[in-house]
């Protein structure tokens, strides 16, 4: 079994905010699999599914972002899984252009508190992560206010495409391995233009 975790905050007020892209990506995967992520287990909402013909556990921690590691560590322990081999974490990244998708096999948390919690709880940086770009087009005064506020409606199409790409990245990783998916997705994308249309690949 593989554990696919999306990071975010529970609560309707956070549902459609940039900081919840990880939750939304899990929902997109669940939609493709015909399941609902509503089984509460190990302080997370979970669902069993088949992705790329492999059994997976989809999970959205309910501990709030800054304590995400508690749920991730509990799930890995409960199912006797190895973080390096069996875990994929999907989360928003303020350092990447809005709408972009990047895949990494390891690395630091950067400024992301949810990832800091996961790395701290697991005591390792050796696990696959899918990063979803949420950087705004213009400068912002408060990163916290930005990530916890709904994105502009003009970006709905970009978000939808990014969530599809995230689900594709998970499926491709399980079928072909991380090297193949990094080759496909780790390309620079310019930010959306003023109309909200995605930028061109560079």
ABEGO torsion letter per residue (X at the ends): XBBBBBBEBBEAAAABBAAAAAAAAAAAAAAAAGBBBABBBGGBBBBBBBBGGBBBBBBBBAAEAAAAAAAAAAAAAAAGBBAAAABBBBBBBAABBBGBBBBBABEBAEABAAAAAAAAAAGBABBBBBBBBABBABBBABAAAAAABBBBAAAAAAAAAAAAAAAAAAAAAAAAEAAAAAAAABBBBBBBBAAGBBBBBX
